[in-house]
Amino acid sequence: MAIAPSPLALPLPALPPLPGVRLGAAVAGIRYTTGRTDLVMAEMDPGTTLAAVFTSSKCPGAPIDWCRDAMKGGKARAVVINAGNANVFTGKAGVETTKASAAAAAKLVGCPAKQVFLASTGVIGEVLPHARLTAALPKLHESLSPDGWEAAARGIMTTDTFPKGSTRTATIGGTEIRINGIAKGSGMIAPDMATMLCFIFTDAKIPADLLQPILSKGVATSFNCTTVDSDTSTSDTVMVFATGATKHPRVTAEDAPKMLKDFARALNEVLLDLALMVTRDGEGAQKLIRIDVTGAVNAKSAKRIGMAVANSPLVKTAIAGEDANWGRIVMAVGKAGEPADRDRLSIGVGGTWMAKDGAVIPGYDETPVVAHMKGREVDIAIDMGLGRGKATVWTCDLTHGYIDINGSYRS
């Protein structure tokens, strides 16, 4: 049965071919019985470097273990992603699946198995039928195309209601390079990483040790500042592959801060685009919520306060019901465990300040706040009045749709 797109959905942008990358999707029948694509593969040119950030879960999936080990080599030739089965909590069978999948893809590409990266998303605790995966790989490999971006974006979806992609250009040493990215995610979304997969490709030539800190920093202010339901997945993965197919001046460690400044800007924009698309597609979501925290004792404290508000079921359900109940925001600030002074705290929604100095503002008129909350995007402002720390985080509202989706996820 087709699922209606989220009311917050954004159209998939045109993702142009990117030198050094071919990709596509196929039907492997791993879990779905409706003929939907559930297997994605991308092949990159020899010499491709990579950087990655993975889930902080202490119960990671077998593909996470495989990738953490494989990325020590700093090189990548292929990535294989399946939807419908997370290959998590599957013991020795999960390990064997990763080995068999990587070996099969490596044989097709002509590279060592440790240059094949894997990601899985879907149901936890069920053995992944890797024979179906490996059987579908040869035909999929033959079909890989520079134009396969939309097929790949759709092939990695599970409970997603729309495909997610972003593209930007940047310059390195006066030469234009491109960045394309796709992502999936809808539920089990929380920082550290947020079930969330993201794959980004660039035709720039950047050593792995210079690419990694740029990615890690970008993830900290994008994916790790979003939440749908406060649940950190066992499979969260963000990878960046740099093919080096477009020639530009060589990037050295000494020159990197200046030469890669525009690249970092473009990568950060792609990361934030994709992170917000995942938040917009939160299971059952009807509203995107932005929370700006200022005046905290430091930036770390501001983020923790923002996330406490973003993860509050009471705040999220109030917004779903379009109830301008600022007391719930005060509650969430107070439970964050961060420095706070009730008599310095200010709360605003939609550009209207509702409370300052520990009390409602004299003459406060709720009318514009109620009008703002009827929209698809809700802005919350929190000023702690204690310092210069600030942070911005994003979440979505909590509706009965979340229960409907997750109550029947395996059936």
C-alpha positions as MATLAB code, in Angstrom:
seq = 'MAIAPSPLALPLPALPPLPGVRLGAAVAGIRYTTGRTDLVMAEMDPGTTLAAVFTSSKCPGAPIDWCRDAMKGGKARAVVINAGNANVFTGKAGVETTKASAAAAAKLVGCPAKQVFLASTGVIGEVLPHARLTAALPKLHESLSPDGWEAAARGIMTTDTFPKGSTRTATIGGTEIRINGIAKGSGMIAPDMATMLCFIFTDAKIPADLLQPILSKGVATSFNCTTVDSDTSTSDTVMVFATGATKHPRVTAEDAPKMLKDFARALNEVLLDLALMVTRDGEGAQKLIRIDVTGAVNAKSAKRIGMAVANSPLVKTAIAGEDANWGRIVMAVGKAGEPADRDRLSIGVGGTWMAKDGAVIPGYDETPVVAHMKGREVDIAIDMGLGRGKATVWTCDLTHGYIDINGSYRS';
ca = [
       0.000    0.000    0.000;
       1.396    3.365   -1.006;
       2.109    5.771    1.857;
       1.100    9.378    1.381;
       4.058   11.764    1.474;
       4.561   13.779    4.617;
       2.843   17.196    4.484;
       6.319   18.575    5.183;
       7.873   16.742    2.213;
      10.236   18.533   -0.140;
      10.728   17.560   -3.791;
      13.848   15.618   -4.675;
      16.199   18.064   -6.411;
      17.863   17.174   -9.680;
      21.108   15.423   -8.743;
      23.435   15.732  -11.744;
      26.046   13.106  -12.628;
      29.139   13.348  -10.458;
      32.496   12.336  -11.963;
      33.758    9.057  -10.535;
      30.395    7.677   -9.316;
      27.911    5.216  -10.828;
      24.955    3.983   -8.837;
      21.531    2.340   -8.962;
      18.916    0.222   -7.215;
      17.339   -3.201   -7.621;
      14.664   -5.500   -6.202;
      16.305   -8.209   -4.086;
      13.247   -9.362   -2.122;
      15.067   -9.077    1.190;
      11.851   -8.324    3.084;
       9.322   -6.546    0.918;
       6.946   -8.622   -1.208;
       5.617   -5.791   -3.341;
       8.473   -5.602   -5.824;
       9.865   -2.381   -4.373;
      13.576   -1.676   -4.714;
      15.500   -2.582   -1.577;
      19.134   -2.883   -2.677;
      21.387    0.009   -3.670;
      24.960   -0.014   -4.921;
      27.407    2.730   -5.816;
      30.777    2.183   -7.474;
      33.514    4.807   -7.230;
      36.717    5.336   -9.182;
      39.982    3.838   -7.893;
      41.669    6.111   -5.383;
      38.433    7.285   -3.776;
      38.913    8.340   -0.157;
      36.295    8.437    2.571;
      35.258    9.757    5.958;
      32.456    8.469    8.151;
      30.555    8.975   11.388;
      28.615    6.121   12.949;
      26.059    5.520   15.676;
      27.095    5.872   19.316;
      24.854    2.905   20.201;
      26.542    0.204   22.264;
      24.549   -2.380   20.282;
      25.596   -1.529   16.708;
      24.722   -3.588   13.670;
      27.205   -5.893   11.963;
      27.619   -3.466    9.017;
      28.813   -0.769   11.448;
      31.533   -3.084   12.755;
      32.540   -3.963    9.200;
      32.773   -0.322    8.121;
      34.691    0.830   11.189;
      37.316   -1.773   10.435;
      37.342   -1.206    6.682;
      37.739    2.557    6.836;
      41.146    2.182    8.483;
      42.499    1.761    4.958;
      41.169    5.165    3.926;
      40.068    3.938    0.476;
      36.691    2.963   -0.992;
      35.517    1.467   -4.274;
      31.898    0.599   -3.538;
      29.052    0.923   -1.058;
      26.173   -1.558   -0.816;
      23.002   -0.664    1.080;
      19.926   -2.762    1.758;
      16.536   -1.794    3.172;
      14.064   -3.947    5.108;
      16.531   -5.731    7.398;
      19.010   -3.961    9.694;
      21.329   -6.974   10.214;
      21.452   -6.115   13.911;
      21.485   -8.535   16.844;
      22.020  -11.435   14.450;
      25.217  -12.898   15.962;
      27.575  -14.905   13.768;
      25.023  -14.901   10.951;
      25.280  -11.108   10.779;
      29.063  -11.226   10.541;
      28.903  -13.850    7.801;
      26.413  -11.705    5.908;
      28.779   -8.734    5.879;
      31.661  -10.887    4.689;
      29.608  -12.507    1.929;
      28.104   -9.215    0.767;
      31.432   -7.393    0.654;
      33.152  -10.288   -1.112;
      30.440  -10.489   -3.775;
      30.569   -6.754   -4.468;
      34.372   -6.706   -4.442;
      34.493   -9.443   -7.072;
      32.238   -7.420   -9.368;
      34.188   -4.194   -8.879;
      37.637   -5.767   -8.848;
      38.885   -4.532   -5.504;
      39.709   -5.847   -2.016;
      36.654   -6.635    0.120;
      37.779   -4.025    2.650;
      37.194   -1.321    0.040;
      33.487   -2.218   -0.026;
      31.334   -0.445    2.555;
      28.009   -1.745    3.814;
      24.873   -0.320    5.397;
      21.587   -1.952    6.348;
      18.317   -0.539    7.618;
      15.055   -2.132    8.684;
      13.890   -4.681   11.223;
      16.257   -5.575   14.088;
      16.827   -9.171   15.200;
      16.020  -11.001   11.974;
      18.756  -12.767   10.007;
      19.372  -11.037    6.703;
      18.930  -13.496    3.798;
      22.205  -12.514    2.172;
      21.834  -15.088   -0.619;
      19.083  -12.885   -2.057;
      21.333   -9.854   -1.762;
      24.347  -11.435   -3.432;
      22.179  -12.992   -6.131;
      20.835   -9.554   -7.081;
      24.217   -7.818   -7.123;
      25.540   -8.895  -10.574;
      22.532   -7.540  -12.484;
      22.498   -4.421  -10.308;
      26.192   -3.837  -10.966;
      25.616   -4.075  -14.709;
      22.901   -1.423  -14.489;
      24.864    1.176  -12.510;
      24.664    4.599  -14.100;
      25.901    8.156  -13.492;
      22.200    9.105  -13.518;
      21.061    6.632  -10.859;
      20.629    9.140   -8.035;
      16.832    9.107   -7.764;
      16.700    5.314   -7.926;
      19.303    5.126   -5.151;
      17.501    7.695   -2.990;
      14.273    5.699   -3.266;
      15.954    2.313   -2.825;
      17.241    3.074    0.680;
      13.819    4.138    2.025;
      11.959    2.140    4.698;
       9.158    4.054    6.449;
      10.259    7.219    4.638;
       7.478    8.904    2.703;
       9.702   10.801    0.267;
      13.242   10.425   -1.141;
      15.852   12.816    0.202;
      18.697   14.415   -1.723;
      20.800   17.559   -1.878;
      23.493   19.005   -4.121;
      25.917   21.915   -3.970;
      29.002   23.190   -5.775;
      32.164   24.625   -4.246;
      35.596   25.718   -5.402;
      38.975   24.319   -4.438;
      41.929   26.314   -5.716;
      39.703   28.035   -8.266;
      38.289   24.762   -9.637;
      34.604   23.965   -9.277;
      33.707   20.660   -7.660;
      30.314   19.142   -6.830;
      28.795   17.449   -3.797;
      25.734   15.166   -4.090;
      24.069   13.474   -1.137;
      21.163   11.157   -0.395;
      19.709   10.094    2.948;
      16.987    8.030    4.546;
      15.341    8.309    7.916;
      11.913    8.778    9.430;
      11.779    7.153   12.867;
      14.262    6.026   15.529;
      15.907    9.400   15.008;
      18.010   11.064   17.678;
      21.493   12.566   17.843;
      24.591   10.386   18.087;
      23.843    9.759   15.058;
      20.256    9.958   14.369;
      17.496    4.763   11.725;
      19.364    7.169    9.629;
      21.657    6.598    6.693;
      23.384    9.276    4.645;
      25.735    8.905    1.690;
      27.538   11.891    0.215;
      29.797   11.933   -2.816;
      32.163   14.554   -4.189;
      34.481   14.650   -7.178;
      37.093   16.520   -5.131;
      40.420   14.921   -4.259;
      40.785   15.140   -0.488;
      42.915   12.854    1.728;
      40.873   10.858    4.230;
      42.622   12.418    7.241;
      41.644   15.907    6.047;
      38.092   14.920    5.106;
      37.245   13.316    8.445;
      37.404   16.401   10.704;
      35.304   18.410    8.241;
      32.606   15.741    8.254;
      32.669   15.275   12.021;
      32.308   19.001   12.611;
      29.490   19.270   10.078;
      27.553   16.374   11.566;
      27.736   17.982   15.016;
      25.643   20.956   13.852;
      23.297   19.106   11.501;
      22.301   15.483   12.115;
      23.332   15.656   15.754;
      21.075   18.669   16.268;
      17.939   16.871   15.107;
      15.560   14.476   16.813;
      12.256   12.817   15.976;
      11.693   10.507   18.924;
      14.887   10.563   21.069;
      15.782    6.990   20.047;
      19.302    6.417   18.732;
      19.443    3.732   16.056;
      21.843    0.808   15.966;
      22.649    1.517   12.308;
      23.179    5.262   11.924;
      25.787    6.063    9.308;
      27.026    9.149    7.485;
      29.684    8.585    4.828;
      31.450   10.943    2.466;
      33.304    9.567   -0.558;
      35.776   11.758   -2.464;
      36.493   10.325   -5.924;
      39.177   12.803   -6.966;
      37.860   12.620  -10.542;
      37.967   16.399  -11.039;
      41.476   17.834  -11.115;
      42.246   20.748   -8.845;
      45.336   21.983   -6.965;
      46.616   19.446   -4.461;
      45.287   19.849   -0.925;
      47.893   19.535    1.812;
      47.468   19.583    5.578;
      49.147   22.995    5.708;
      46.874   24.522    3.060;
      43.667   22.657    3.991;
      42.082   25.305    6.278;
      42.089   27.854    3.457;
      41.705   25.573    0.441;
      38.826   23.555    1.895;
      36.885   26.430    3.459;
      34.375   26.651    0.612;
      34.160   22.866    0.400;
      33.298   22.729    4.113;
      30.628   25.373    3.595;
      28.999   23.364    0.790;
      29.263   20.069    2.666;
      27.669   21.612    5.755;
      24.784   22.867    3.629;
      24.215   19.409    2.174;
      24.353   17.831    5.637;
      21.825   20.295    7.047;
      19.539   19.914    4.021;
      19.442   16.161    4.491;
      19.133   16.298    8.279;
      16.109   18.587    8.053;
      14.514   16.407    5.377;
      14.785   13.459    7.770;
      13.168   15.560   10.496;
      10.417   16.690    8.108;
       9.695   13.031    7.411;
       9.392   12.125   11.086;
       6.860    9.353   11.423;
       3.430   10.956   11.665;
       4.903   14.471   11.629;
       2.698   17.399   10.700;
       4.964   20.241   11.819;
       8.682   21.041   11.700;
       9.899   22.690   14.903;
      12.963   24.914   15.222;
      14.266   25.698   18.702;
      16.750   28.542   19.181;
      18.415   28.702   22.588;
      20.411   31.808   23.520;
      21.896   33.190   26.717;
      23.065   29.841   28.070;
      26.303   29.495   30.033;
      27.975   27.921   26.966;
      27.136   26.329   23.618;
      27.107   22.775   24.987;
      24.606   23.754   27.672;
      22.450   25.533   25.084;
      22.307   22.415   22.926;
      21.363   20.194   25.861;
      18.567   22.564   26.801;
      17.344   22.674   23.217;
      17.353   18.879   22.955;
      15.450   18.527   26.236;
      12.702   20.675   24.749;
      12.879   18.933   21.374;
      12.548   15.484   22.949;
       9.724   16.364   25.322;
       6.552   14.409   24.482;
       4.521   17.095   26.234;
       6.017   19.897   24.131;
       5.682   17.886   20.924;
       2.062   16.899   21.558;
       1.131   20.451   22.554;
       2.463   21.660   19.212;
       0.632   18.856   17.412;
      -2.549   20.109   19.085;
      -1.656   23.736   18.301;
      -1.833   24.542   22.018;
       0.214   27.625   22.928;
       1.185   26.113   26.276;
       4.499   27.796   27.028;
       4.539   26.208   30.486;
       5.532   22.920   28.881;
       8.587   24.605   27.376;
       9.544   25.936   30.816;
       9.156   22.411   32.195;
      11.483   20.975   29.572;
      14.102   23.665   30.181;
      13.995   22.936   33.889;
      14.513   19.180   33.495;
      17.523   19.538   31.190;
      19.962   19.450   34.101;
      21.703   22.601   32.880;
      22.222   25.932   34.660;
      18.953   27.898   34.621;
      17.393   30.749   36.560;
      13.621   30.898   36.454;
      13.653   34.650   37.014;
      15.888   35.284   34.008;
      14.214   32.889   31.593;
      12.370   34.145   28.501;
      10.138   32.074   26.207;
       8.830   33.028   22.777;
       6.973   31.350   19.918;
       6.726   32.622   16.353;
       8.463   35.889   17.105;
       6.206   36.752   20.059;
       7.684   36.737   23.554;
       5.279   35.092   25.981;
       7.160   35.068   29.275;
      10.117   36.944   30.742;
      11.735   37.142   34.155;
       9.834   34.184   35.560;
       6.325   35.297   34.590;
       3.990   35.909   31.687;
       4.516   39.263   29.974;
       1.935   41.850   31.112;
      -0.717   42.288   28.449;
       0.421   39.158   26.582;
      -1.893   38.413   23.644;
      -1.939   34.751   22.605;
      -3.609   35.448   19.235;
      -0.468   35.718   17.041;
       1.090   32.690   18.758;
      -1.975   30.551   18.066;
      -1.950   31.693   14.445;
       1.737   30.781   14.117;
       1.197   27.339   15.588;
      -1.408   26.522   12.944;
       1.344   26.632   10.318;
       3.580   23.766    9.189;
       6.733   25.275   10.741;
       6.900   26.382   14.370;
       9.708   28.496   15.832;
      10.497   28.444   19.566;
      12.897   30.949   21.170;
      14.422   30.400   24.604;
      16.710   32.955   26.226;
      18.356   31.753   29.429;
      19.704   35.174   30.434;
      22.903   33.678   31.833;
      25.662   33.969   29.232;
      26.528   33.897   25.540;
      25.996   30.217   24.754;
      23.629   29.471   21.886;
      22.438   26.539   19.788;
      19.752   25.639   17.268;
      18.063   22.235   17.144;
      15.180   20.837   15.138;
      12.419   18.329   15.799;
       8.854   17.555   14.719;
       5.539   17.225   16.490;
       4.254   13.949   17.941;
       0.957   12.693   16.547;
      -1.068    9.477   16.615;
       0.510    8.679   13.251;
       3.730    7.777   15.064;
       1.864    5.099   17.024;
       0.120    3.802   13.908;
       3.423    3.353   12.063;
       5.467    1.850   14.879;
       2.693   -0.260   16.353;
       2.506   -2.256   13.125;
       6.114   -1.969   11.918;
       6.813   -5.713   11.734;
       3.331   -6.845   10.656;
];
